[in-house]
Amino acid sequence: MLKLGFVSAILAEKSFEEVVSFASEHRFSCLEMMCWPKGKAERRYAGVTHIDTNELDADGIAKIKSVLDEKKIFISGLGYYPNPLDPDAEKAAYYREHIVEVIKAAAKLDIPVVNTFIGRDPSKNLDDNFKEFAKHFPAIVKVAEENNVKLAIENCPMFFTNDEWPGGKNMAISPVVWRKMFEIIPSPMFGLNYDPSHLVWMQMDEIKPIYEFKDRLHHIHLKDVKVYRDKLNEVGILANPLEYHSPKIPGLGDVKWGSFFAALTDVAYKGPVCIEVEDKAYEGSEEDIKSAILTARNYLSQFLVL
């Protein structure tokens, strides 16, 4: 039913072929492949280019498909996570243009989903950000429709440190926001790349939204989070979030994974579920990184067939 994969960003230094080979050797079914434009990364886990959209001529497409066929791996989605509503209009336009490019690349490669962010101007409230969203995103979703590619928005607030204060750089953080997103753009091709961990550290129920938004679950991220109550009691929820929580690999945090997978089966979700590794405890070496992926796989194997 569920197909287990992982997000390629954690293997940033590996080539496309090396990432696919690792996934195949270790009993994964799929991969979310990063498609950032080549250049300097703006933050951790960003700027990773395992598929370069500028190299997708006939030969490039054939090579990618050949590697996937040989290793019996499929790509669950292409990933690119900028801030498409950046207050710098030139940057925002560039980010939106590349999202469109990634959507067209997915269509060429017969990949069903593109994962990204809505973005946000951190200094503006939600109402003002929604005005910008309504101005720019319908055209992007129209491209997705025309190319038969689903656009999945991850629910990460992108608020962790001082440079993202006070509102974060992605407003698609809660059921209230999602309802308005889908009211403005009702297209069934527009949905969520659902990550339960962000709801947990925001003190929200990570299970209940699965039932309401079952028809919008286009992709799933499997990441855990540990909320340190002693730290939260000291700084409060208005502090920078990394002051009181840490991303963890599945099984080492506070996500209720049994209930989570029960909910996915209740709503008959049969799509990809991809491990996302952002656990600093496992980033000391290449061996640590691979251990994180495999330890998460081993834990999650109780809920699905490898």
C-alpha positions in Angstrom: 0.0 0.0 0.0 2.5 2.6 1.2 5.8 3.1 -0.6 8.7 4.1 1.6 11.3 6.5 0.4 13.5 9.3 1.6 14.2 13.0 0.7 17.5 13.2 -1.2 18.6 16.5 0.4 20.4 14.6 3.2 22.7 13.0 0.7 23.7 16.4 -0.7 27.2 15.4 -1.7 26.2 12.3 -3.6 25.3 12.2 -7.3 21.9 11.2 -8.6 23.2 7.8 -9.5 24.7 7.3 -6.0 21.5 8.3 -4.3 19.4 6.0 -6.4 21.9 3.1 -5.8 21.8 3.6 -2.0 18.0 3.6 -2.0 17.9 0.4 -4.1 20.5 -1.4 -2.0 18.6 -0.7 1.2 15.0 -1.7 0.2 13.5 1.7 -0.5 10.9 2.0 -3.2 11.1 5.7 -4.0 12.9 9.0 -3.6 12.0 12.7 -3.4 14.6 14.3 -5.6 15.9 17.8 -5.0 15.8 20.2 -7.9 17.2 23.5 -6.7 19.0 25.7 -9.2 22.7 25.1 -9.1 24.4 27.6 -6.8 25.2 28.4 -3.2 22.7 27.0 -0.7 20.9 29.7 1.3 20.3 27.4 4.3 20.8 23.9 5.6 19.2 21.2 3.3 18.7 23.8 0.6 20.5 24.2 -2.7 20.7 20.5 -3.4 20.5 19.6 -7.1 20.1 15.9 -7.8 18.2 16.7 -11.0 19.2 19.8 -12.9 16.2 21.1 -14.9 18.6 22.8 -17.3 19.9 19.4 -18.4 16.6 17.7 -19.3 17.1 17.2 -23.0 16.2 13.9 -24.6 19.5 12.3 -23.5 19.2 13.6 -20.0 15.7 12.3 -19.6 16.6 8.9 -21.0 19.6 8.6 -18.7 17.5 9.4 -15.6 14.8 6.9 -16.6 17.4 4.2 -17.3 19.0 4.5 -13.9 15.6 4.4 -12.2 14.5 1.4 -14.2 17.8 -0.5 -13.6 17.6 0.1 -9.8 13.8 -0.4 -9.6 13.3 3.0 -7.9 10.7 5.6 -8.7 10.7 9.3 -8.0 7.8 10.2 -5.7 8.2 13.9 -6.3 10.6 16.7 -7.2 11.4 19.0 -4.3 12.2 22.7 -4.4 11.5 24.8 -1.2 12.2 28.5 -1.7 10.1 31.5 -0.5 7.9 32.4 -3.5 6.3 35.3 -1.6 9.7 36.8 -0.5 9.5 40.5 0.2 12.2 41.0 -2.4 10.0 41.0 -5.5 12.9 40.1 -7.8 13.8 37.0 -5.7 10.2 36.0 -5.4 9.7 36.1 -9.1 12.8 34.0 -9.7 11.6 31.4 -7.2 8.2 31.2 -8.8 9.7 30.9 -12.2 11.8 28.0 -11.1 8.8 26.2 -9.5 7.1 26.4 -12.9 10.3 25.0 -14.5 10.3 22.1 -12.0 6.7 21.4 -12.7 7.5 21.1 -16.4 10.5 18.9 -15.6 8.3 16.6 -13.6 5.9 16.2 -16.6 8.8 15.4 -18.9 10.0 12.7 -16.4 6.5 11.3 -15.7 6.8 12.3 -12.1 3.4 12.9 -10.5 4.2 15.6 -7.8 6.2 18.7 -7.2 6.8 19.6 -3.5 7.4 23.2 -2.5 6.3 26.1 -0.2 3.7 28.8 -0.5 6.2 31.2 1.1 5.5 34.3 3.2 6.7 37.9 3.9 7.6 37.4 7.6 6.8 41.0 8.4 3.2 40.9 7.1 0.1 39.3 8.6 -1.7 36.4 7.0 -4.4 38.5 5.3 -1.8 40.6 3.5 0.2 37.5 2.5 -3.0 35.9 1.1 -3.4 38.9 -1.2 0.0 38.1 -2.7 -0.8 34.4 -2.8 -4.0 35.0 -4.7 -2.1 37.2 -7.1 0.6 34.7 -8.0 -0.3 31.1 -7.2 -3.3 30.5 -9.4 -1.0 30.8 -12.5 1.4 28.3 -11.0 -1.3 25.8 -10.3 -2.7 26.3 -13.8 0.7 25.2 -15.2 0.5 22.2 -12.9 -3.0 21.3 -14.3 -1.8 21.8 -17.8 1.1 19.4 -17.2 -0.9 16.9 -15.1 1.4 17.3 -12.2 0.2 17.8 -8.6 1.6 20.7 -6.6 2.1 19.7 -2.9 2.8 22.4 -0.3 4.7 21.4 2.8 3.3 22.7 6.1 6.7 23.8 7.6 6.5 27.4 9.0 10.1 28.1 8.1 10.4 30.0 11.4 13.4 28.7 13.4 15.9 31.5 13.8 16.1 35.3 14.1 16.3 35.9 10.3 12.9 34.3 9.9 11.2 36.4 12.7 8.4 37.0 13.4 6.1 35.2 11.0 8.3 32.6 9.3 8.8 32.2 5.5 6.0 29.8 4.7 2.4 30.5 5.7 0.9 27.1 4.9 1.1 26.0 8.5 -2.4 25.1 9.8 -5.9 23.8 8.9 -7.3 27.4 8.9 -4.7 28.4 6.3 -5.1 25.3 4.2 -8.9 25.8 4.0 -8.4 29.3 2.7 -5.7 28.2 0.3 -8.0 25.6 -1.2 -10.9 28.1 -1.2 -8.9 30.5 -3.3 -7.5 27.7 -5.5 -10.0 24.7 -5.5 -8.1 22.7 -8.0 -7.7 19.0 -7.0 -4.1 19.2 -8.4 -3.3 21.6 -5.5 -2.6 19.9 -2.1 -0.3 19.1 0.7 3.1 17.5 1.3 2.0 16.7 4.9 4.7 16.6 7.6 3.3 15.7 11.1 6.3 17.0 13.0 5.6 20.7 12.4 2.1 20.4 13.9 3.6 18.8 17.0 6.0 21.5 17.9 3.3 24.1 17.2 1.3 22.4 20.0 -1.3 21.1 17.5 -2.9 17.7 16.7 -0.9 16.0 14.0 -3.5 13.3 13.3 -6.9 15.0 13.0 -6.1 17.0 9.8 -5.4 13.8 7.9 -9.1 13.0 7.9 -10.3 16.5 6.8 -7.7 16.9 4.1 -7.6 13.3 2.9 -8.2 14.4 -0.7 -5.4 16.9 -0.5 -2.7 14.5 0.6 -0.4 14.5 -2.4 2.8 13.5 -0.6 3.9 12.7 2.9 7.1 13.5 4.8 8.1 11.3 7.7 10.0 13.4 10.2 9.8 13.4 14.0 10.3 16.2 16.5 11.2 16.4 20.2 9.6 19.2 22.2 11.7 19.9 25.4 9.0 20.9 27.9 11.5 22.3 30.4 12.9 24.6 27.7 9.4 25.6 26.5 8.4 26.4 30.1 11.4 28.8 30.3 11.0 30.6 26.9 7.4 30.2 25.9 5.9 29.6 22.5 6.8 33.1 21.2 10.5 32.3 21.4 12.4 31.2 18.3 11.2 27.6 17.9 14.6 26.0 17.9 15.0 27.2 21.5 12.5 24.5 22.6 12.4 21.8 20.0 14.7 19.7 17.7 13.9 17.7 14.6 14.5 14.0 15.1 14.3 10.9 12.9 11.1 8.9 13.2 10.7 7.1 16.4 12.9 9.4 18.5 10.4 12.2 19.1 6.9 13.0 20.0 4.9 12.1 16.8 2.3 9.4 17.5 3.4 7.2 14.6 0.9 4.3 15.3 -2.0 6.8 15.2 -0.5 8.5 12.2 -0.3 5.4 10.1 -3.7 4.3 11.3 -5.1 7.5 10.0 -3.4 7.2 6.6 -4.9 3.7 6.2 -8.3 5.0 7.4 -8.4 7.5 4.6 -7.0 5.0 2.1 -3.9 7.0 1.4 -1.7 4.8 -0.9 1.0 7.3 -2.0 4.6 7.7 -1.1 5.9 8.3 2.4 9.4 9.8 2.5 11.8 10.0 5.4 13.1 13.5 5.9 16.3 13.6 7.9 17.1 16.9 9.7 18.4 15.3 12.9 21.7 17.0 13.9 22.5 14.1 16.2 23.1 12.1 13.0 25.1 14.5 10.9 28.6 14.1 12.2 29.8 12.0 9.3 28.6 10.3 6.2 28.2 7.1 8.2 26.0 8.9 10.7 23.8 10.3 7.9 23.3 6.8 6.3 22.7 5.4 9.8 19.9 8.0 10.3 18.2 6.9 7.1 18.4 3.2 7.8 17.5 3.5 11.5 14.4 5.4 10.5 13.6 2.8 7.9 13.9 0.0 10.5 11.6 1.8 12.8 9.0 2.5 10.1 9.1 -1.0 8.8 6.6 -2.0 11.5 3.9 0.1 9.7 4.5 -0.9 6.1 6.1 -3.6 3.8 9.6 -2.8 2.5 
